[in-house]
Amino acid sequence: MCRLLAYLGSPIQPDKLIYEPEHSLYIQSYRPRETVTTSVNADGLGIGWYHSQKETEPFIYKNILPIWSDINLPQLSRYIESECFLAYIRSASPGQASSLSNCQPFSDRNFLFTHNGFIDDFRTTLYQEIRNHVRNTVYQKIEGTTDSEHIFALFLNELVAVDGDWEQALQAALNTLFKLTKPYGVQVLANIVISDGHQLIASRYAINSAPPSLYWLKDAPHFPNSVIIASEPLFPGNWNSFPESSMIRVEKNLKINMHQI
């Protein structure tokens, strides 16, 4: 089970959350507290971030190494300063290759996408179903083999249908996922975080299962004027657990809107 981290707020160095907290993303790679299917997250890592002063597409760094073996990320995450970033450590589903194309975050234009979860028996169930469902322009963008990237493809496919409203696009993608899953009766876990650099949208969702853990925290004492989303609390505080089958939107002014899926 992968672990996620997302930040939106005043500019910070990502290492302040990836490495420094007592239960940082780094610690979660080998000592997670709330995973069910795995005990380590050692199959890769990634971070995507946005420039604090320029309107550019996001920057991405990925590695197939465990985070504890990566000698570059500690320096990079200390050098970067960003108002918005998504970070991720991977626990690969059985049969999924450890390759850069399978590492998150995935991106398209100004969007960053991370997913914690899985589609059970993906290759024999929804792999072809999703590919048949999306339009060719989206299909051509799929580079890897993961269920995560195929869920991102569903999001991009729905984005056109809802005229660019990406909160509706994520809702529609999850609805489509539910419909495609129904004939197979398999488990789907879909904790998702998406950003455009100015806002965050996150879902805690599952089909035929309980969803993985997901939390949010606003204006932590050491991180004022910010919202943090994480698979597990990084440090003591008033962390809010996402209700099951819920979605939140964190706006640029850090206003939080929550609704049921």
Secondary structure, DSSP 8 states (H G I E B T S, - for coil): --EEEEEEEEEE-THHHHTSSTT-HHHHTTS-SS-SS-S---S-EEEEE--SSS----EEEEESS-GGG-SSHHHHHHH--EEEEEEEE----TT----GGGSS-EEETTEEEEEE--BTTGGGTHHHHHHHHS-HHHHTT--S--HHHHHHHHHHHHHHHTTT-HHHHHHHHHHHHHHHHTTTT--EE-EEEEE-SS-EEEEE-EESS-----EEEEEETTEEEEEEEESS-SSSS--EE--TTEEEEE-TT--EEEEE-
